[in-house]
């Protein structure tokens, strides 16, 4: 069936001495074994600069990844706009933003494809719902950032269930929670 598979930080830890050729090769192998309708996503962990984000983004486009998450630090909205404009792969960002006003500015300055509010960073359910309202008004997809299991994910999913244009899966990572038991 469909699912979200993320190559974790062991392989993809950009900006922290990662071997970029190895990263791409890992994604290529994943794509080889996963159908096109299964989402592969790349979390760059804000590890690139504009000059280094576009080339790997183009390589990931060849593999039909679902989105390229957080290629630049959150303070570089103008740089992110350059990356968004240069690539066809959807760019997702916003996990470190703190309010609907910051998301409004992020949309105006960088125009990312997917907004990723984190319910803890954004101040809770009420503010995340306001961010979702901005996303609906501005016709932006949302994908909550809540990679760990627990009350944070429960609250995040609760708020996410109210969004009319909630088309992206909720992020989950074994990196923060450990393996999921069968």
N, C-alpha and C positions, 0 to 999 in steps of 0.2 A: 504494500500500500504506500500511500504518500507519506512523507515525513520530512523532517528537517535534520540534516546531518551537517555538523560543523567540524572542520578540522581544527582541533584545539590548539592552545598556546604552545604545546610541545613542538608542533610543526610550524605554527604560524604566529610567531611572536615578533612582529615587525618593530623596528626601532630598537630592538634589544639584541642585536647581533644575529638576526635570523639569516639563514641561507635562502635567498629568494628563489633560486633554482629548485631547491628542495621543496619549498612551499608549493610552487606551481606543479611540480611533478606529483606531489601528494594529492592535489586537487584533480589532476588529470587521471590518476589511478582511481580516485573516488568516482569520477564521472564515468569512467569505463565500466564500473560495476554497478552503477545506479542509473535507472532510467531517466530520461530527460524530464519527466514530470515530477521527479523527486528533487526537492530544493537542496542545492548546495549554497552555502553562504560563507563569505569571507569577512571575518572581523579583523581589521587591521590594527586594532588597539591604539589608535591615534599615532601610529608609528611612522607615518610618511610626511614629507614636505610636498608641495605642489610638484616640484621637479622630479620627485621619485615616485609619486602615486599613479601617474597616468600610464606609464608603460606596463606595470603589473595589472592595472585595471583593464587595459586592452587585452592582455593575455587571458585574464579571467573571463572576459566577454566571450572568448572563443570556446569556453567550457560551459557557457550558458548558466553562469551562477545567478542565483536569485537576487542577490544584492551584495554590495561592497560596503561594509559597515565601518564607520569612523576612520576614514583614511587620514584625516588631519586633526590636529588639536582643535578643541571647541572654540578657541578664541580666533581662529583664522577663517572667518566666514568668507572673506574675499578670495582667499586661496581655494577654499572649498568650491566656490562658484566656478573657478577655472577647471577644477576636476570634474564637477557636474557637467559643465558644458562640453568637455573633451570626451566624455565616455557615454556609451549607450547603456551600460549596466546601471541599474538603479543604485543610487547612493543613499545610504541610511546614516542618520546621525542624531544626536540630541540627548544622549544618555546623561550628560553632565549639565544640561541646561536646568535652570531653577524656577522658571515661571512661564506663563503664557506669553508674556511680553518678550522674553528672550526667544521663544519659539517664533513669535511674529517677526522679530528682527532676523532670525536665522532664515526664515522663508524669504523675506525681502532681500536679504544680502546674498544668500548662497543658493536658495531654491533647491534644496535636496529633494529627492523623490519620496523618501520615507522618513517619517519622524519617529524617534524612539525615546519617548519620555520615560524616565525612571521614577517610579512613584515615591521613592525615598528622597531623591535629589530634588524633585519638583514640589515637595511639600505635602504630599498625601493625596487622597482620593479627590477632594474638592478641586484642587489645582490641576490635577491630571485630567479631570473631566472638562475643565475650562480649556486646557491644551487641546483636547479632542475636539471641542467646539471650534477652535481656531483651525484645526486640521480639516474639519468638514467644510467650513466656510471657504478655506483656501484650496480645497480639493486636493488634499495631501493624504496619502496612505499613512497609517500608523502601525507600528509594531512595538509594543511595550518592551522596555529593557528591564528585565527582572530575571537574571540568570540563575538565581538560587531558589531552591524549594523552600517552602515555609510560608509564614504569614505575609511576607512581602509579595510573593507570587499570588497568593490567594487574593489579596487586596488589589493587586494589579489586574488580575483576570476579572475580578468583579467589576472594576471600572471599565475595562476593555469590552466587556459584554454589552455595554450600553452604546457602543459606537456603531453608527450606521455604515460607515465605510471601512470597517475592520476587515481587511482582506489578507493581511499578512499573519503568519503564525506567531505565537508568543515565543519569545526566546527562552531556551532552557539549556543549561550547560552542566555537564558532569564535572567540569573543572572546579566548580564551586560547591558541588553537593556530593561528589563521589558517584560511583556507578549506581545505576537504577537496578534494583533487584527484580528478577522475573517473577 
